[in-house]
Amino acid sequence: MSGTDAGTTLFRGVLPYGEGEPVDVLVADGRIAEIGRVTQRADRVVDAQGLVALPGFVDLHTHLREPGREDTETVQTASEAAALGGYTAVFAMANTDPVADNPVIVEYVWQRGRDVGLVDVHPIGAVSVGLRGERLAELGAMARSRAGVRLFSDDGHCVSDPLLMRRALEYTRALGGVVAQHAEDPRLTGGAQAHEGPAAAERGLAGWPAPAEESVVARDCLLAHHTGGRLHVCHVSTAGTADVLRWARGRGEGTITAEVTPHHLLLTDERLATYDPVNKVNPPLRTAADTEALRTALAEGVVDCVATDHAPHAPQEKDTEWACARPGMLGLQTALSVVVLTMVETGLLDWRGVARVMSERPAEIAGLADQGRPLRVGEPANLTLVDPEARWVVRGGELASIADNTPFEGMELPATVAATMLRGRLTSLDGKVLS
Ligand SMILES: NC(=O)N[C@@H](CC(=O)O)C(=O)O
């Protein structure tokens, strides 16, 4: 999609990073052409009084479900959800059916993303063949494919064999890539249904103990230091993992990064009281002390960024007894609001901080040259405009995803995405997708 096709757009009276006096922002040829008092005419004028301008959001962790589970989500519907959620780039997890463990599947997903054209879709390649954790997938072939894969993950499964993890870090290092690890020692989580603690015990649910995550993160940090490979820790969920990351970063080598999901910043295992499987997720909702520690870690930069782990599931996989339900929650359209609720309204992050954790750091981690860029003349016009004063009530049935498994159903949340722009073309405006 070229910016020239999009014509020129003028945002009137916007607040870059929520700071200073309102300015006009003119976009032409897919780039920011002027910032200030703009007198030039434009093809489209958007009244942006009171809106905060941020670089477009980048999600390092999205389940698009295509190929294989198009009954729950497709590249089309996930792209719509992404555009409405303020995203200009998403990374598609490899646990599709068939698994994205070879160049054919990653190129298919990449091409589907281009065809839809609402958001840059970057496929993640599986680390191991079939996500089975036995032998490495065709990492080099996926890296050299048209999809240009740089992130590799068996997410949904842990690369639990330390030797395979070591080899993955070594190979991806040679490819300029990153291993995104779903940290869960399967020997400690067999049959697990919920965070191991009093709430799970009261309901007779088998526990998923915090050390099952923390021990793998510690091991992987040591392996990353040893090999010089780049480790990215997916969906950090415990205070102990934040401590491990703090320790690992203190050792000095900048090869370790980490993400936290919006749901782990807000929700706790108190939700087990409802017995509603919409709250079942992997890793599980933890305790209030964990959410507190994760917020602090994100504010401090110990955890680099927010990633949604957007995981659509069909009604028959969620509206069932807890033990049979699939883990996972929708996230693309609620992420910003939950970050505002947990991080901005609490004073932990300002809008520059939101830009850092939603856009700049994820773009840097993934090596995207044209995303997460500063709001400056000459930069690509990948933008998200946020209405900080708006509030909305979440209704799963009204979200763009085919599935409706949001844990925020009926909640009133702060802030809406007023507009999203990808390389100079508006992809969403006032809650509507522009295709
Ligand atoms: N995060 C989730 O709860 N679910 C993920 C995979 C997984 O991590 O189990 C999914 O693909 O549904």
Ligand as a Chemical Component Dictionary entry (heavy atoms), coordinates in Angstrom:
data_LIG
# 
_chem_comp.id                   LIG 
_chem_comp.type                 NON-POLYMER 
_chem_comp.pdbx_formal_charge   0 
_chem_comp.three_letter_code    LIG 
# 
loop_
_chem_comp_atom.comp_id 
_chem_comp_atom.atom_id 
_chem_comp_atom.alt_atom_id 
_chem_comp_atom.type_symbol 
_chem_comp_atom.charge 
_chem_comp_atom.model_Cartn_x 
_chem_comp_atom.model_Cartn_y 
_chem_comp_atom.model_Cartn_z 
_chem_comp_atom.pdbx_ordinal 
LIG N1 N1 N 0 -2.296 -17.824 25.896 1  
LIG C1 C1 C 0 -3.278 -18.703 25.877 2  
LIG O1 O1 O 0 -3.931 -18.876 26.891 3  
LIG N2 N2 N 0 -3.552 -19.416 24.775 4  
LIG C2 C2 C 0 -2.761 -19.508 23.595 5  
LIG C3 C3 C 0 -1.659 -20.487 23.660 6  
LIG C4 C4 C 0 -1.133 -20.774 25.020 7  
LIG O2 O2 O 0 -0.224 -20.073 25.461 8  
LIG O3 O3 O 0 -1.624 -21.719 25.644 9  
LIG C5 C5 C 0 -3.652 -19.879 22.428 10 
LIG O4 O4 O 0 -3.132 -20.075 21.315 11 
LIG O5 O5 O 0 -4.866 -19.995 22.626 12 
# 
loop_
_chem_comp_bond.comp_id 
_chem_comp_bond.atom_id_1 
_chem_comp_bond.atom_id_2 
_chem_comp_bond.value_order 
_chem_comp_bond.pdbx_ordinal 
LIG N1 C1 SING 1  
LIG C1 O1 DOUB 2  
LIG C1 N2 SING 3  
LIG N2 C2 SING 4  
LIG C2 C3 SING 5  
LIG C2 C5 SING 6  
LIG C3 C4 SING 7  
LIG C4 O2 DOUB 8  
LIG C4 O3 SING 9  
LIG C5 O4 DOUB 10 
LIG C5 O5 SING 11 
# 
